[in-house]
Structure formats: C-alpha cells, structure tokens
C-alpha cells in the first residue's frame, strides 16, 4: 500500500539552528513527494515538491531530495527562524490528475528566539 | 475574497444535532476535497469531487454526507455524530489537469466538537 512515516516530534529548536525532519514512504510505482506546512490557525499550504528520483524541491530556504534508494524525502533548513514555527506534513501522490494524497501525521516545529 | 473559505471556524454540536460545514473556493478550480485532521493521525481524505462528480469516498460513515452543487461550493452535512468525530475538517481545492500535478489549496478548517 501507500503510506508516509515522519518523525513524530514535537521538535523545539533555537533560532538559526539546523533543521531536519525525517520522512520515509512506502508506495507502488513512482509517486510524487511533497512537504506541506500548516501555520497556526491556518490550512495546509504546499511548501515544496519533487516528482521523480533525485529531484530536489526547495522553497523559503527549505530543501528535500527525493531518494528512491532509501525511500526518503527528509526536510532540511540550514537556519530556522521563529516564523518557521508550524506543523510540517510529508505527503505522497501516486498519480496525477485528481489528487489522492497520502499524508504523514505531521511534525510540530517550535523555534524559540 | 481569495483562496478557500470555510465556515464556520468553530462548531460545537450534540450527538442528535444536524449541522452543515460550508466551503467555497475562489480559485476557479475544478476539484474539491474534504479532509479530516485528528491529533496524532495522518490527514484522512474523506471525499473528492472532480467536475462536481464524487470520485472518491474513503469508507466514510453515512453520518457524513457531502454535497457539491457547483465547482465552487462544497458542503459536508453532519447528523447523529459521535464524540470521536471531533476533529478539524479541512476543505481543499485543486485544478485537475491530465498528466500534471496541481497542488492542493486548503481552507483554514472548521474545528468541530461533538458533545
């Protein structure tokens, strides 16, 4: 089946620290992979994506590389800010067209000044 | 307004009540979705409407009834809910294009509490 496993958290970091949130997946075929972010009181929004092996998605200083050999899509940022505090969701899509996204449980990140 | 708008933001209802959640998207998208977000669980896809036709119903209990009167509006009708149905209900939309991925645009959700 299709599923996503991400580190549970919560994660608390000081400002300017390095961030890694692990995500691994199980899927048939060649899924597309995503990170969505949910800021307090808001809905989810797409942060970055990668549609094939070895692709690197990046946005707002965040990066994730689609690693087929390890079935992983870890999220990284070199220097986090207080404004990055949010819940981060890893997700996969097994097809294009009408979306059928499989989400992880989300990882809450809190960045303290 | 822009984006995806959900009302109400908060809803408290008893198990015998009937209520409806409303979602409206102003993005011109042709697909709309209902997701359930519960603590410590992955987001659960409940329903998908593509071009106003329901294309997915992920084994959702019949006490949840979706309605999509047009491509801009989506409702979730609720009746005789259980306390375990308390969650954040998220609406999303996207533009379905063959062979391409289009990201989901989410509303801010309705926080539902069933007492």
Interface residues (C-beta under 8 A of the other chain):
Chain A: X4 X8 X32 X34 X36 X41 X42 X43 X44 X45 X46 X49 X51 X89 X93 X96 X97 X98 X99 X100 X101 X102 X103 X104 X105 X106
Chain B: X4 X6 X31 X33 X40 X41 X42 X43 X45 X48 X50 X55 X56 X90 X92 X94 X96 X97 X98 X99 X100 X101 X102 X103 X104 X105 X106 X107 X108 X109
